Amino acid sequence: MDGIDGMDGTTEDGVTSGSAERRDSPATPHTLSITVTGLDRPGVTGALLSALADVGAEVLDIQQVVVHGHLTLALVLRPGAHAEQLRDAAAVAAHRLGLSLGVVTGTGDNARPRHGRAAVVVLGAPLGADAVSLVTSRIAEHGANIDRIRRLSRYPVTTVEFDISGADVPTLRTELTRAAATVGIDIAVAPGGLARRGRRLVVLDVDSTLIQQEVIELLAAHSGREAEVAEVTARAMAGELDFEESLRARVATLAGLPASVLEQVRAEVVLTPGARTLVRTLKRLGFTVGLVSGGFIEIVGALAEDLGIDHVRANRLEIENGRLTGRVVGDVVDRAGKALALRAFAEQEQLPLSRTVAIGDGANDLDMLAIAGLGVAFNAKPLVRERAQTSVNVPYLDSVLYLLGISREEIEEADLDDGTPTLAPSVDHRDH
């Protein structure tokens, strides 16, 4: 059954507008399920429960949802010897409140085991009915059940989260990812239950992810070789060139530039829309945030300090006599290096990899996307979108929050909070 959980061994007593049509049973029901629907207004829930309290019953479950002013309230009660009186009391209260009423008797207590729990998050701009129909049909064909649905955001993208049970998460993820590609939406499938909660480590790539530019190209513009470097960067990010080899070749074009150019480039960096909101919200939740970059600590470090990032790893440019030499110092942070950094950050935070999230756009991000609990390809190259667990193809980095089950309303409420701001921790510059 899709929607509010059902009960085992139930029989429907009838649904009317404002009253219940009774069907007497020779045995006293173990449970009584009462559902009312209608226009919402303050005091409805309290009035109904007050009427039932006058009769007396044990509440086993209660669920309520209001969608665009329309209320659905469901109660599961253990009526004891008061089943008939509870039906009558519910009917009178529903009629007085102008609500439709449904009554179901049964032997269950709404404790149906929910194995294979998962969260399916769908993003669309716009989100068409055809896309939602496709997703829900695939979930049903998989043999899973939709237990709850809620909207996480209306803007800048429409995001809907499905709480499902009976799923094989890896298989369902593959099936839904393929389906999503045919209707132009983004989708994420993650284990539900406790796996959805608690502290996480979120690690982001920097160039073309946290920021809109490629820092090496900004630097190369000061030597007049931006076009040449941009071509090599594009091929490296598409996986056509070895990253370390391409990086050393690009850095060589910077030889002779004054070190003061680094300060100019810091001022030219533009954050991706939603980047500051993403980091601020994650920090408020108590999450740990890290940056791993094939770029340069001279630029990335300043960004980290500004945003309050916990961990940073990036390459370091060699400087002699106040000028760039065209070389990097130490090992290059490449595809494998990014994955190693994610592992190291997780170990420092004493978090398993299952509680990590990695976000990136290029081929050198693939290893860290693969080992993370959730790997997100953000406006990524085709190769990365194909291999990542999920992708986000809208230009708003804070859309990643929806994949974690955080709603736009929760983000905005946090922004209105005048509490003490999060202090920026010291940046980890080790191994750069």
C-alpha positions as CSV (number, residue, x, y, z in Angstrom):
1,M,0.0,0.0,0.0
2,D,1.3,3.5,-0.9
3,G,0.8,6.2,1.7
4,I,-0.1,5.7,5.4
5,D,1.0,2.3,6.7
6,G,-1.8,-0.3,6.7
7,M,-2.6,-3.0,9.3
8,D,-2.7,-6.7,9.2
9,G,-6.0,-8.5,9.2
10,T,-8.2,-5.4,8.7
11,T,-11.8,-5.0,7.5
12,E,-13.2,-1.7,6.3
13,D,-16.2,-0.3,8.2
14,G,-17.0,2.3,5.6
15,V,-16.2,5.8,4.5
16,T,-18.7,8.6,4.5
17,S,-18.8,12.4,4.6
18,G,-19.1,13.3,8.3
19,S,-20.3,9.9,9.5
20,A,-19.3,6.2,9.6
21,E,-21.4,3.4,8.2
22,R,-21.0,0.6,10.8
23,R,-20.6,-3.1,10.1
24,D,-20.9,-5.0,13.4
25,S,-18.4,-7.8,14.1
26,P,-19.1,-10.7,16.5
27,A,-15.6,-10.2,18.0
28,T,-14.2,-7.1,19.6
29,P,-11.5,-5.7,17.3
30,H,-8.0,-5.6,18.6
31,T,-7.4,-2.2,16.8
32,L,-9.5,0.6,15.4
33,S,-8.1,2.8,12.7
34,I,-9.8,6.2,12.3
35,T,-8.9,8.5,9.4
36,V,-10.4,12.0,8.8
37,T,-9.8,14.2,5.9
38,G,-10.9,17.8,5.0
39,L,-9.9,21.4,5.2
40,D,-7.4,22.1,7.9
41,R,-7.7,24.8,10.5
42,P,-6.4,25.3,14.1
43,G,-8.0,23.0,16.7
44,V,-9.2,20.2,14.4
45,T,-6.8,17.5,15.8
46,G,-7.4,18.6,19.4
47,A,-11.2,18.5,19.0
48,L,-11.2,15.0,17.5
49,L,-8.9,13.6,20.1
50,S,-10.9,15.3,22.9
51,A,-14.0,13.5,21.6
52,L,-12.3,10.2,21.6
53,A,-10.7,10.8,25.0
54,D,-14.1,11.1,26.5
55,V,-14.7,7.4,25.6
56,G,-11.2,6.2,26.4
57,A,-8.8,4.3,24.2
58,E,-5.0,3.6,23.9
59,V,-3.3,5.4,21.1
60,L,-1.0,3.0,19.2
61,D,-0.1,5.3,16.2
62,I,-0.9,8.7,15.0
63,Q,0.1,10.4,11.7
64,Q,-0.9,13.7,10.2
65,V,-0.1,15.6,7.0
66,V,-1.4,18.9,5.7
67,V,-1.0,19.5,1.9
68,H,-2.1,22.9,0.6
69,G,-4.6,23.3,3.5
70,H,-6.0,19.8,3.2
71,L,-5.7,17.7,6.3
72,T,-5.3,13.9,6.6
73,L,-5.2,12.6,10.1
74,A,-4.9,8.9,10.9
75,L,-5.1,7.2,14.3
76,V,-4.7,3.6,15.3
77,L,-6.3,2.8,18.6
78,R,-6.7,-0.1,21.0
79,P,-10.4,0.3,21.8
80,G,-10.8,-2.4,24.4
81,A,-14.6,-2.8,25.0
82,H,-15.4,0.7,23.7
83,A,-15.2,0.1,19.9
84,E,-18.8,1.0,19.3
85,Q,-18.7,4.1,21.4
86,L,-15.4,5.2,19.7
87,R,-17.0,4.8,16.3
88,D,-20.0,6.9,17.4
89,A,-17.8,9.6,19.0
90,A,-15.6,9.8,15.9
91,A,-18.7,10.1,13.6
92,V,-20.2,12.9,15.7
93,A,-16.9,14.8,15.9
94,A,-16.2,14.5,12.2
95,H,-19.7,15.7,11.3
96,R,-19.3,18.7,13.6
97,L,-15.9,19.5,12.1
98,G,-17.1,19.0,8.5
99,L,-14.6,16.2,7.9
100,S,-14.9,12.9,6.0
101,L,-14.4,9.9,8.1
102,G,-13.1,6.3,7.5
103,V,-13.1,3.6,10.1
104,V,-11.2,0.3,9.8
105,T,-11.2,-2.6,12.4
106,G,-8.5,-5.2,12.5
107,T,-5.9,-7.1,14.5
108,G,-2.8,-5.3,13.6
109,D,-1.0,-2.5,15.5
110,N,0.6,-0.7,12.6
111,A,3.9,-2.5,13.4
112,R,4.5,-4.0,10.0
113,P,8.2,-4.6,9.6
114,R,9.8,-2.2,7.1
115,H,12.8,-4.0,5.8
116,G,15.0,-2.5,3.0
117,R,14.3,1.1,3.9
118,A,15.6,3.7,1.5
119,A,15.2,7.4,0.7
120,V,14.6,8.3,-3.0
121,V,15.2,12.0,-3.7
122,V,14.0,13.4,-7.1
123,L,15.1,16.8,-8.3
124,G,13.7,18.6,-11.4
125,A,13.5,22.0,-12.8
126,P,10.7,21.7,-13.7
127,L,9.6,18.3,-12.2
128,G,7.0,16.9,-14.6
129,A,4.2,14.6,-13.8
130,D,5.7,12.1,-16.3
131,A,8.9,12.0,-14.4
132,V,7.2,11.4,-11.1
133,S,5.0,8.7,-12.7
134,L,8.1,7.0,-14.1
135,V,9.9,7.0,-10.7
136,T,6.9,5.7,-8.8
137,S,6.2,3.0,-11.4
138,R,9.8,1.8,-11.2
139,I,9.7,1.6,-7.4
140,A,6.5,-0.5,-7.6
141,E,8.1,-2.8,-10.3
142,H,11.1,-3.2,-8.0
143,G,8.7,-4.6,-5.4
144,A,9.2,-1.7,-3.0
145,N,6.5,0.2,-1.2
146,I,6.2,4.0,-0.9
147,D,5.4,4.7,2.8
148,R,5.7,8.5,2.8
149,I,6.2,11.4,0.4
150,R,7.3,14.9,1.2
151,R,8.4,17.9,-0.8
152,L,11.8,19.2,0.2
153,S,11.9,22.3,-2.0
154,R,10.0,24.3,-4.5
155,Y,12.8,26.6,-5.7
156,P,15.3,26.9,-7.2
157,V,14.4,23.3,-8.0
158,T,11.5,21.2,-7.1
159,T,12.6,18.3,-4.9
160,V,10.5,15.4,-3.6
161,E,11.6,12.7,-1.2
162,F,10.1,9.2,-1.1
163,D,10.5,7.1,2.0
164,I,10.2,3.5,0.8
165,S,10.6,0.0,2.2
166,G,11.3,-3.4,0.7
167,A,14.1,-2.1,-1.5
168,D,17.5,-3.5,-2.5
169,V,19.2,-0.2,-2.5
170,P,22.1,-0.8,-5.0
171,T,19.7,-2.5,-7.5
172,L,17.0,0.2,-7.2
173,R,19.6,2.9,-7.5
174,T,20.8,1.5,-10.8
175,E,17.2,1.1,-12.1
176,L,16.1,4.6,-11.1
177,T,19.3,6.3,-12.4
178,R,18.7,4.8,-15.8
179,A,15.0,5.9,-15.7
180,A,15.9,9.4,-14.6
181,A,18.2,9.9,-17.6
182,T,15.3,9.4,-20.0
183,V,13.2,12.2,-18.5
184,G,15.9,14.7,-17.6
185,I,15.7,14.7,-13.8
186,D,18.3,14.1,-11.0
187,I,17.8,11.2,-8.6
188,A,19.5,9.9,-5.5
189,V,18.8,6.6,-3.7
190,A,20.3,6.1,-0.2
191,P,19.7,3.7,2.7
192,G,17.0,5.0,5.0
193,G,16.5,4.6,8.8
194,L,19.5,5.5,11.0
195,A,21.8,5.6,8.0
196,R,20.0,8.8,7.1
197,R,20.7,10.5,10.3
198,G,23.7,11.6,12.4
199,R,27.0,13.4,11.7
200,R,28.7,13.2,8.3
201,L,31.8,14.3,6.5
202,V,31.2,16.2,3.3
203,V,34.2,16.6,1.0
204,L,34.1,18.9,-2.0
205,D,36.3,19.4,-5.0
206,V,37.1,23.1,-5.5
207,D,37.5,24.1,-9.2
208,S,34.2,24.1,-11.1
209,T,32.5,22.7,-8.0
210,L,32.9,25.0,-4.9
211,I,33.9,27.8,-7.3
212,Q,32.9,28.6,-10.8
213,Q,36.4,28.9,-12.3
214,E,39.5,26.8,-12.8
215,V,42.3,28.5,-10.7
216,I,45.0,27.3,-13.1
217,E,43.3,29.2,-15.9
218,L,43.0,32.4,-13.8
219,L,46.7,32.2,-13.1
220,A,47.5,31.5,-16.7
221,A,45.5,34.5,-17.8
222,H,48.2,36.6,-16.2
223,S,50.9,35.0,-18.4
224,G,48.8,35.3,-21.5
225,R,48.4,31.6,-21.9
226,E,44.9,31.1,-20.7
227,A,43.5,29.5,-23.9
228,E,46.3,27.0,-24.1
229,V,45.9,26.0,-20.4
230,A,42.1,25.8,-20.7
231,E,42.3,23.3,-23.5
232,V,44.6,21.0,-21.5
233,T,42.4,21.4,-18.4
234,A,39.2,20.4,-20.3
235,R,40.9,17.3,-21.6
236,A,42.2,16.3,-18.2
237,M,38.8,16.8,-16.6
238,A,37.2,14.6,-19.3
239,G,39.7,11.8,-18.5
240,E,41.6,12.1,-21.7
241,L,44.9,13.0,-20.2
242,D,46.9,11.8,-17.1
243,F,46.1,14.4,-14.4
244,E,49.5,14.7,-12.9
245,E,51.3,15.0,-16.2
246,S,48.8,17.6,-17.4
247,L,49.0,19.6,-14.2
248,R,52.8,19.8,-14.3
249,A,52.6,21.0,-17.9
250,R,50.1,23.7,-17.1
251,V,52.0,24.9,-14.0
252,A,55.1,25.2,-16.2
253,T,53.3,28.0,-18.1
254,L,53.3,30.1,-14.9
255,A,57.1,30.2,-14.6
256,G,58.3,33.8,-13.9
257,L,55.0,35.2,-12.7
258,P,55.4,37.4,-9.6
259,A,54.0,35.8,-6.4
260,S,51.8,38.8,-6.0
261,V,49.6,37.4,-8.7
262,L,48.2,34.9,-6.2
263,E,46.6,37.8,-4.2
264,Q,45.0,39.0,-7.5
265,V,43.6,35.6,-8.3
266,R,42.2,35.2,-4.8
267,A,40.1,38.3,-5.5
268,E,38.9,37.0,-8.8
269,V,37.5,33.7,-7.4
270,V,33.7,33.5,-7.6
271,L,31.8,30.9,-5.4
272,T,29.3,28.7,-7.1
273,P,25.7,29.8,-6.3
274,G,24.6,28.1,-3.1
275,A,28.2,27.2,-1.9
276,R,28.1,29.4,1.1
277,T,24.6,28.2,2.1
278,L,25.7,24.6,1.7
279,V,28.7,25.0,4.0
280,R,26.9,27.1,6.5
281,T,24.0,24.7,6.8
282,L,26.3,21.6,7.1
283,K,28.2,23.3,9.9
284,R,25.0,24.2,11.7
285,L,24.1,20.5,11.6
286,G,27.4,19.6,13.2
287,F,28.8,18.0,10.0
288,T,32.5,18.2,9.1
289,V,33.4,19.8,5.7
290,G,36.6,19.2,3.8
291,L,38.1,20.5,0.5
292,V,40.3,18.4,-1.8
293,S,41.7,20.1,-4.8
294,G,44.0,19.5,-7.7
295,G,44.5,23.3,-7.5
296,F,46.6,25.2,-5.1
297,I,46.6,25.7,-1.4
298,E,47.6,29.4,-1.9
299,I,44.1,30.0,-3.2
300,V,42.1,27.1,-1.6
301,G,43.4,27.8,1.9
302,A,42.0,31.3,1.9
303,L,38.6,30.0,0.7
304,A,38.6,27.5,3.5
305,E,39.4,30.1,6.1
306,D,36.6,32.3,4.9
307,L,34.0,29.5,4.8
308,G,35.1,27.7,8.1
309,I,36.2,24.5,6.4
310,D,37.6,21.8,8.7
311,H,40.1,20.0,6.4
312,V,41.9,21.0,3.3
313,R,44.3,19.3,0.9
314,A,45.7,20.8,-2.3
315,N,48.9,21.3,-4.3
316,R,51.5,23.9,-3.3
317,L,53.2,26.1,-5.9
318,E,57.0,26.5,-5.6
319,I,58.1,30.1,-5.2
320,E,61.7,31.4,-5.3
321,N,62.8,35.0,-5.0
322,G,59.3,36.2,-5.1
323,R,58.3,34.5,-8.4
324,L,56.6,31.2,-9.4
325,T,59.1,28.6,-10.7
326,G,56.5,26.7,-12.8
327,R,56.8,23.7,-10.4
328,V,54.7,22.2,-7.6
329,V,56.2,21.2,-4.2
330,G,55.8,17.6,-3.1
331,D,53.4,14.9,-4.4
332,V,50.6,16.0,-6.7
333,V,47.0,15.7,-5.4
334,D,45.6,13.7,-8.2
335,R,42.7,11.3,-8.6
336,A,44.2,8.8,-6.2
337,G,45.3,11.6,-3.9
338,K,41.8,12.9,-3.5
339,A,40.5,9.5,-2.4
340,L,43.4,9.2,0.1
341,A,42.5,12.6,1.5
342,L,38.9,11.6,1.9
343,R,40.0,8.5,3.8
344,A,42.3,10.5,6.0
345,F,39.7,13.1,6.8
346,A,37.2,10.3,7.8
347,E,39.8,8.6,10.0
348,Q,40.5,11.9,11.8
349,E,36.8,12.4,12.4
350,Q,36.4,8.8,13.4
351,L,33.6,8.3,10.8
352,P,33.2,5.3,8.5
353,L,33.3,5.9,4.8
354,S,29.5,5.1,4.7
355,R,29.0,8.4,6.5
356,T,30.9,10.4,3.9
357,V,29.7,12.5,1.0
358,A,31.9,13.5,-1.9
359,I,31.1,16.1,-4.5
360,G,33.0,16.8,-7.7
361,D,32.8,17.4,-11.4
362,G,36.0,16.0,-13.1
363,A,37.6,12.7,-13.9
364,N,40.1,13.2,-11.1
365,D,37.2,13.1,-8.6
366,L,36.1,9.6,-9.7
367,D,38.0,7.7,-7.0
368,M,36.7,9.7,-4.1
369,L,33.2,9.7,-5.5
370,A,33.4,5.9,-5.7
371,I,34.5,5.2,-2.1
372,A,32.2,7.8,-0.5
373,G,28.9,6.7,1.1
374,L,27.3,9.1,-1.4
375,G,29.2,10.3,-4.5
376,V,27.6,13.3,-6.2
377,A,28.6,14.4,-9.7
378,F,27.9,18.2,-9.7
379,N,27.4,19.6,-13.2
380,A,30.0,17.0,-14.2
381,K,31.6,15.8,-17.3
382,P,29.7,12.9,-19.1
383,L,32.2,10.3,-17.9
384,V,31.7,11.4,-14.3
385,R,27.9,11.5,-14.5
386,E,27.9,7.9,-15.9
387,R,30.0,6.5,-13.0
388,A,28.8,8.5,-10.0
389,Q,26.0,7.2,-7.7
390,T,24.0,10.4,-8.4
391,S,24.3,13.7,-10.2
392,V,23.0,17.2,-9.8
393,N,22.7,19.1,-13.0
394,V,21.4,22.4,-11.7
395,P,23.8,25.3,-11.0
396,Y,23.0,25.5,-7.3
397,L,25.4,23.8,-5.0
398,D,23.1,23.9,-2.0
399,S,20.8,21.5,-3.9
400,V,23.1,18.8,-2.5
401,L,21.4,19.4,0.9
402,Y,18.1,18.0,-0.5
403,L,19.9,14.8,-1.3
404,L,20.6,14.5,2.5
405,G,16.9,15.0,3.3
406,I,17.3,18.7,4.4
407,S,14.4,20.8,3.2
408,R,14.4,24.4,1.9
409,E,12.2,25.5,4.8
410,E,14.7,24.0,7.3
411,I,17.6,25.9,5.6
412,E,15.7,29.2,5.6
413,E,14.6,28.7,9.2
414,A,18.2,28.2,10.2
415,D,19.2,31.4,8.4
416,L,16.6,33.3,10.4
417,D,18.1,32.0,13.7
418,D,20.1,34.7,15.5
419,G,22.1,32.2,17.5
420,T,25.9,32.3,17.9
421,P,27.6,31.9,14.5
422,T,29.8,28.9,13.8
423,L,33.4,29.8,14.4
424,A,35.9,29.0,11.7
425,P,38.2,26.2,12.8
426,S,41.9,26.2,11.9
427,V,42.7,24.8,8.4
428,D,44.7,21.6,8.1
429,H,47.6,22.5,5.8
430,R,49.5,19.2,6.5
431,D,50.8,17.1,3.6
432,H,50.5,20.0,1.1
